[in-house]
């Protein structure tokens, strides 16, 4: 079975977890966090795109992302 290509690199996510205080991190824990980050990023992007389209724009602006984060 082939592994799915991830949007987030494993090493920086693991480093972020360690920086947050987790000294020992299992590989599957990092994988699970990456999956959740991808889902969250996808949801936020879709929400921000809705705000941009509502404003009759094609480009997602910082303000669209701010609103998406606020209303998630």
Short mmCIF file of the C-alpha atoms (twelve columns), coordinates in Angstrom:
data_MODEL
# 
_entry.id   MODEL 
# 
loop_
_atom_site.group_PDB 
_atom_site.id 
_atom_site.type_symbol 
_atom_site.label_atom_id 
_atom_site.label_alt_id 
_atom_site.label_comp_id 
_atom_site.label_asym_id 
_atom_site.label_seq_id 
_atom_site.Cartn_x 
_atom_site.Cartn_y 
_atom_site.Cartn_z 
_atom_site.pdbx_PDB_model_num 
ATOM 1  C CA . UNK A 1  0.000   0.000  0.000  1 
ATOM 2  C CA . UNK A 2  1.454   3.378  -1.054 1 
ATOM 3  C CA . UNK A 3  1.640   6.211  1.447  1 
ATOM 4  C CA . UNK A 4  -0.391  9.331  0.744  1 
ATOM 5  C CA . UNK A 5  1.652   12.439 -0.060 1 
ATOM 6  C CA . UNK A 6  1.195   14.893 2.788  1 
ATOM 7  C CA . UNK A 7  0.974   18.678 2.562  1 
ATOM 8  C CA . UNK A 8  2.979   19.143 5.757  1 
ATOM 9  C CA . UNK A 9  6.463   17.731 6.232  1 
ATOM 10 C CA . UNK A 10 6.829   15.320 9.135  1 
ATOM 11 C CA . UNK A 11 9.998   16.784 10.633 1 
ATOM 12 C CA . UNK A 12 8.845   20.411 11.169 1 
ATOM 13 C CA . UNK A 13 5.574   19.196 12.712 1 
ATOM 14 C CA . UNK A 14 7.500   16.936 15.084 1 
ATOM 15 C CA . UNK A 15 9.802   19.849 15.927 1 
ATOM 16 C CA . UNK A 16 6.765   22.036 16.685 1 
ATOM 17 C CA . UNK A 17 5.378   19.362 19.005 1 
ATOM 18 C CA . UNK A 18 8.722   19.116 20.791 1 
ATOM 19 C CA . UNK A 19 8.888   22.907 21.061 1 
ATOM 20 C CA . UNK A 20 5.464   22.742 22.744 1 
ATOM 21 C CA . UNK A 21 6.883   20.471 25.442 1 
ATOM 22 C CA . UNK A 22 6.445   16.949 24.061 1 
ATOM 23 C CA . UNK A 23 9.964   15.515 24.433 1 
ATOM 24 C CA . UNK A 24 9.152   12.082 23.022 1 
ATOM 25 C CA . UNK A 25 6.709   11.946 20.110 1 
ATOM 26 C CA . UNK A 26 5.495   8.778  18.371 1 
ATOM 27 C CA . UNK A 27 5.484   8.754  14.577 1 
ATOM 28 C CA . UNK A 28 1.771   7.928  14.455 1 
ATOM 29 C CA . UNK A 29 1.017   10.893 16.741 1 
ATOM 30 C CA . UNK A 30 2.791   13.204 14.289 1 
ATOM 31 C CA . UNK A 31 0.891   11.606 11.389 1 
ATOM 32 C CA . UNK A 32 -2.417  12.152 13.162 1 
ATOM 33 C CA . UNK A 33 -1.592  15.818 13.802 1 
ATOM 34 C CA . UNK A 34 -0.627  16.266 10.140 1 
ATOM 35 C CA . UNK A 35 -3.952  14.771 9.029  1 
ATOM 36 C CA . UNK A 36 -5.822  17.144 11.352 1 
ATOM 37 C CA . UNK A 37 -3.794  20.151 10.164 1 
ATOM 38 C CA . UNK A 38 -4.625  19.283 6.546  1 
ATOM 39 C CA . UNK A 39 -8.344  19.027 7.344  1 
ATOM 40 C CA . UNK A 40 -8.300  22.320 9.237  1 
ATOM 41 C CA . UNK A 41 -6.376  24.098 6.460  1 
ATOM 42 C CA . UNK A 42 -8.816  22.788 3.847  1 
ATOM 43 C CA . UNK A 43 -11.844 23.879 5.872  1 
ATOM 44 C CA . UNK A 44 -10.411 27.348 6.517  1 
ATOM 45 C CA . UNK A 45 -9.489  27.811 2.860  1 
ATOM 46 C CA . UNK A 46 -12.987 26.857 1.686  1 
ATOM 47 C CA . UNK A 47 -14.534 29.247 4.209  1 
ATOM 48 C CA . UNK A 48 -12.153 32.065 3.169  1 
ATOM 49 C CA . UNK A 49 -12.937 31.391 -0.493 1 
ATOM 50 C CA . UNK A 50 -16.609 31.849 0.325  1 
ATOM 51 C CA . UNK A 51 -15.859 35.258 1.841  1 
ATOM 52 C CA . UNK A 52 -13.748 36.251 -1.182 1 
ATOM 53 C CA . UNK A 53 -16.477 35.180 -3.622 1 
ATOM 54 C CA . UNK A 54 -19.072 37.050 -1.583 1 
ATOM 55 C CA . UNK A 55 -16.916 40.167 -2.082 1 
ATOM 56 C CA . UNK A 56 -16.800 39.328 -5.828 1 
ATOM 57 C CA . UNK A 57 -13.093 38.502 -5.738 1 
ATOM 58 C CA . UNK A 58 -11.156 35.464 -6.924 1 
ATOM 59 C CA . UNK A 59 -8.131  36.066 -4.702 1 
ATOM 60 C CA . UNK A 60 -8.277  35.096 -1.027 1 
ATOM 61 C CA . UNK A 61 -7.079  38.049 1.043  1 
ATOM 62 C CA . UNK A 62 -5.704  38.123 4.578  1 
ATOM 63 C CA . UNK A 63 -9.023  39.538 5.747  1 
ATOM 64 C CA . UNK A 64 -10.838 36.508 4.307  1 
ATOM 65 C CA . UNK A 65 -8.584  34.166 6.264  1 
ATOM 66 C CA . UNK A 66 -9.057  36.286 9.398  1 
ATOM 67 C CA . UNK A 67 -12.832 35.941 9.041  1 
ATOM 68 C CA . UNK A 68 -12.598 32.212 8.318  1 
ATOM 69 C CA . UNK A 69 -10.499 31.684 11.453 1 
ATOM 70 C CA . UNK A 70 -12.852 33.838 13.501 1 
ATOM 71 C CA . UNK A 71 -15.975 31.967 12.361 1 
ATOM 72 C CA . UNK A 72 -14.620 28.428 12.259 1 
# 
